Amino acid sequence: MMVMDLEGLCSYCYEPYADKEWCKVCNTKWFQQDFPNWTSGNEFIDRFIQETQLDSWYKAHILEWIPYNNLQNIEYLDKGI
């Protein structure tokens, strides 16, 4: 009987992790599925965030849109013109 060593492999797709316990293959799929569920209201910004999510090989390099109403304790540093 052959025993498969699963250490360092994603528990969903069994591909090697791209980063410590982070699977690029699975996260790319999940990000793509979530694209219709959010928008910044700016097509250029949306595309930029989506491209960073799809192209990143490291969890720490991913951008994520957070709607303004989900933020707390906002401190204004300057007034706009």
Residue frames as a rotation matrix with the C-alpha (Angstrom) as fourth column:
MET 1
0.579 0.815 0.000 0.00
0.815 -0.579 0.000 0.00
0.000 0.000 -1.000 0.00
MET 2
-0.400 -0.702 0.589 1.33
0.704 -0.647 -0.294 3.43
0.587 0.297 0.753 -1.01
VAL 3
0.247 0.407 -0.879 1.08
0.868 -0.496 0.015 6.24
-0.430 -0.767 -0.476 1.54
MET 4
0.221 -0.094 0.971 0.72
0.680 -0.698 -0.223 9.76
0.699 0.710 -0.090 0.12
ASP 5
-0.479 -0.443 -0.758 2.56
0.836 -0.495 -0.239 12.55
-0.269 -0.748 0.607 1.92
LEU 6
0.364 0.762 0.536 0.07
0.852 -0.505 0.139 15.45
0.377 0.406 -0.833 2.01
GLU 7
0.296 -0.317 -0.901 2.32
0.611 -0.662 0.434 17.88
-0.734 -0.679 -0.002 3.86
GLY 8
-0.621 -0.538 -0.571 2.73
0.008 -0.732 0.681 21.04
-0.784 0.418 0.459 1.81
LEU 9
-0.879 0.382 0.285 -0.27
0.366 0.160 0.917 20.22
0.304 0.910 -0.280 -0.39
CYS 10
-0.626 0.745 0.231 -3.64
-0.755 -0.653 0.058 21.97
0.194 -0.139 0.971 -0.54
SER 11
-0.786 0.369 0.496 -6.36
-0.052 0.760 -0.648 19.91
-0.616 -0.535 -0.578 1.15
TYR 12
0.273 0.928 -0.254 -8.84
-0.374 -0.141 -0.917 20.81
-0.886 0.345 0.309 -1.66
CYS 13
0.836 0.066 -0.545 -6.89
-0.549 0.071 -0.833 20.29
-0.016 0.995 0.096 -4.90
TYR 14
0.771 -0.572 0.281 -3.73
0.336 0.740 0.583 18.55
-0.541 -0.355 0.762 -3.63
GLU 15
0.593 -0.627 0.505 -1.48
0.370 -0.345 -0.863 20.99
0.715 0.699 0.027 -5.51
PRO 16
-0.256 -0.757 -0.602 1.62
0.944 -0.062 -0.324 22.30
0.208 -0.651 0.730 -3.71
TYR 17
0.632 0.425 -0.648 1.11
0.620 -0.779 0.094 25.50
-0.465 -0.462 -0.756 -1.74
ALA 18
0.471 -0.445 0.762 2.42
0.510 -0.568 -0.647 28.63
0.720 0.692 -0.040 -3.46
ASP 19
-0.241 -0.438 0.866 3.01
-0.563 -0.664 -0.492 30.27
0.791 -0.606 -0.086 -0.08
LYS 20
-0.984 -0.175 0.041 2.85
-0.131 0.539 -0.832 28.95
0.124 -0.824 -0.553 3.46
GLU 21
-0.630 0.772 0.088 -0.50
0.581 0.543 -0.606 27.13
-0.516 -0.331 -0.790 3.59
TRP 22
0.061 0.620 -0.783 -1.87
-0.374 -0.713 -0.593 29.24
-0.925 0.329 0.189 0.72
CYS 23
-0.273 -0.059 0.960 -2.98
0.658 0.717 0.231 27.66
-0.702 0.695 -0.156 -2.55
LYS 24
-0.744 -0.057 -0.665 -2.81
-0.352 -0.813 0.464 29.86
-0.567 0.580 0.585 -5.64
VAL 25
-0.914 0.398 -0.082 -4.95
0.139 0.496 0.857 27.43
0.382 0.772 -0.508 -7.66
CYS 26
-0.253 0.869 -0.425 -7.87
0.955 0.295 0.035 27.39
0.156 -0.397 -0.905 -5.21
ASN 27
-0.231 0.152 -0.961 -7.66
0.490 -0.835 -0.250 31.05
-0.841 -0.528 0.119 -4.24
THR 28
-0.947 -0.097 -0.306 -7.70
-0.212 -0.527 0.823 32.09
-0.241 0.844 0.479 -7.90
LYS 29
-0.640 0.766 -0.067 -10.94
0.489 0.473 0.733 30.13
0.593 0.436 -0.677 -8.37
TRP 30
-0.070 0.633 -0.771 -12.51
0.979 -0.104 -0.175 31.63
-0.191 -0.767 -0.612 -5.23
PHE 31
-0.573 -0.187 -0.798 -11.53
0.148 -0.981 0.124 35.17
-0.806 -0.047 0.590 -6.20
GLN 32
-0.978 0.193 -0.076 -13.00
-0.107 -0.159 0.982 34.74
0.177 0.968 0.176 -9.69
GLN 33
-0.380 0.886 -0.266 -16.26
0.784 0.461 0.416 33.44
0.491 -0.051 -0.870 -8.24
ASP 34
0.002 0.349 -0.937 -16.47
0.868 -0.467 -0.172 36.50
-0.497 -0.813 -0.304 -5.97
PHE 35
-0.892 -0.430 0.143 -15.81
0.439 -0.743 0.506 39.14
-0.111 0.514 0.851 -8.68
PRO 36
-0.389 0.794 0.466 -19.55
0.363 -0.333 0.870 39.75
0.847 0.508 -0.159 -9.35
ASN 37
0.340 0.609 -0.716 -20.20
0.856 0.115 0.504 40.31
0.389 -0.785 -0.482 -5.62
TRP 38
0.265 -0.289 -0.920 -18.23
0.612 -0.686 0.392 43.53
-0.745 -0.667 -0.005 -5.16
THR 39
0.262 -0.289 0.921 -17.29
0.813 -0.448 -0.372 46.75
0.520 0.846 0.118 -6.90
SER 40
-0.540 -0.497 -0.679 -15.43
0.744 -0.659 -0.108 49.91
-0.394 -0.564 0.726 -6.00
GLY 41
0.556 0.750 -0.359 -17.65
0.373 -0.611 -0.698 51.75
-0.743 0.254 -0.619 -8.44
ASN 42
0.358 -0.546 -0.758 -14.64
-0.801 -0.596 0.051 52.32
-0.479 0.589 -0.651 -10.70
GLU 43
0.990 0.121 -0.066 -14.00
-0.138 0.818 -0.559 49.80
-0.014 0.562 0.827 -13.48
PHE 44
0.343 -0.937 -0.057 -10.24
-0.372 -0.080 -0.925 50.60
0.862 0.339 -0.376 -13.62
ILE 45
-0.271 -0.415 0.868 -9.79
-0.955 -0.002 -0.298 50.04
0.125 -0.910 -0.396 -9.87
ASP 46
0.604 0.566 0.561 -11.89
-0.618 0.777 -0.119 46.85
-0.504 -0.275 0.819 -9.96
ARG 47
0.909 -0.288 -0.300 -9.79
-0.082 0.584 -0.808 45.42
0.408 0.759 0.507 -12.80
PHE 48
0.012 -0.959 0.284 -6.55
-0.625 -0.228 -0.747 46.38
0.781 -0.169 -0.602 -11.00
ILE 49
-0.092 0.032 0.995 -7.63
-0.951 0.293 -0.097 44.62
-0.295 -0.955 0.004 -7.78
GLN 50
0.841 0.483 0.245 -8.83
-0.382 0.850 -0.362 41.57
-0.383 0.211 0.899 -9.69
GLU 51
0.677 -0.650 -0.347 -5.55
-0.216 0.274 -0.937 41.28
0.704 0.709 0.045 -11.62
THR 52
-0.273 -0.794 0.544 -3.50
-0.841 -0.077 -0.535 41.44
0.466 -0.604 -0.647 -8.42
GLN 53
0.221 0.433 0.874 -5.69
-0.805 0.587 -0.087 38.71
-0.550 -0.684 0.479 -6.92
LEU 54
0.972 0.235 0.025 -5.22
-0.172 0.778 -0.605 36.45
-0.162 0.583 0.796 -9.94
ASP 55
0.598 -0.792 -0.121 -1.51
-0.160 0.030 -0.987 37.10
0.785 0.609 -0.109 -10.50
SER 56
0.271 -0.515 0.813 -0.24
-0.941 -0.320 0.110 36.94
0.204 -0.795 -0.571 -6.92
TRP 57
0.118 -0.325 -0.938 1.94
-0.012 0.944 -0.329 34.04
0.993 0.050 0.108 -5.77
TYR 58
-0.820 -0.413 -0.396 1.99
0.405 0.071 -0.912 35.25
0.405 -0.908 0.109 -2.15
LYS 59
0.074 0.915 -0.397 -0.92
0.965 0.035 0.261 35.77
0.253 -0.403 -0.880 0.23
ALA 60
-0.022 -0.159 -0.987 0.56
0.670 -0.735 0.104 39.04
-0.742 -0.659 0.123 1.50
HIS 61
-0.898 -0.411 -0.154 0.57
0.153 -0.621 0.768 40.56
-0.411 0.667 0.621 -2.02
ILE 62
-0.455 0.810 0.370 -3.18
0.829 0.233 0.509 40.36
0.326 0.538 -0.777 -2.61
LEU 63
-0.945 0.289 0.155 -5.35
-0.316 -0.929 -0.194 43.47
0.088 -0.232 0.969 -2.68
GLU 64
-0.526 0.840 -0.134 -8.93
0.842 0.536 0.054 43.29
0.117 -0.085 -0.990 -1.50
TRP 65
-0.534 0.452 0.714 -11.73
-0.101 -0.873 0.477 45.83
0.839 0.183 0.512 -1.86
ILE 66
-0.626 0.390 -0.676 -13.33
0.775 0.214 -0.595 46.74
-0.087 -0.896 -0.436 1.47
PRO 67
0.087 0.735 0.673 -16.54
0.641 -0.558 0.527 48.77
0.763 0.385 -0.519 1.17
TYR 68
-0.546 -0.331 0.769 -16.44
-0.169 -0.856 -0.489 52.09
0.820 -0.397 0.411 3.01
ASN 69
0.301 0.773 0.558 -19.38
-0.759 -0.159 0.631 51.11
0.577 -0.614 0.539 5.26
ASN 70
0.774 -0.101 -0.626 -17.33
0.322 0.913 0.251 48.13
0.546 -0.395 0.739 6.55
LEU 71
-0.322 -0.940 0.118 -14.61
0.419 -0.253 -0.872 50.41
0.849 -0.231 0.475 7.92
GLN 72
0.740 0.504 -0.445 -14.58
0.608 -0.220 0.763 51.63
0.286 -0.835 -0.470 11.52
ASN 73
0.545 -0.505 -0.670 -12.80
0.455 -0.493 0.742 54.43
-0.704 -0.709 -0.039 13.39
ILE 74
0.328 -0.378 0.866 -11.97
0.888 -0.189 -0.419 56.38
0.322 0.906 0.274 10.24
GLU 75
0.226 -0.355 -0.907 -9.61
0.510 -0.750 0.421 59.28
-0.830 -0.558 0.012 10.86
TYR 76
0.842 0.107 0.529 -9.65
0.520 -0.425 -0.741 62.04
0.145 0.899 -0.414 8.24
LEU 77
0.019 -0.949 -0.314 -6.17
0.872 -0.138 0.469 63.40
-0.489 -0.283 0.825 7.62
ASP 78
-0.885 -0.292 -0.362 -7.04
0.077 -0.859 0.506 66.08
-0.459 0.420 0.783 5.09
LYS 79
0.233 0.958 -0.164 -10.03
-0.002 -0.168 -0.986 67.65
-0.972 0.230 -0.038 3.36
GLY 80
-0.194 -0.210 0.958 -10.38
0.928 0.278 0.249 67.20
-0.319 0.937 0.141 -0.37
ILE 81
-0.941 -0.181 -0.287 -10.47
0.077 -0.938 0.339 70.24
-0.330 0.297 0.896 -2.61
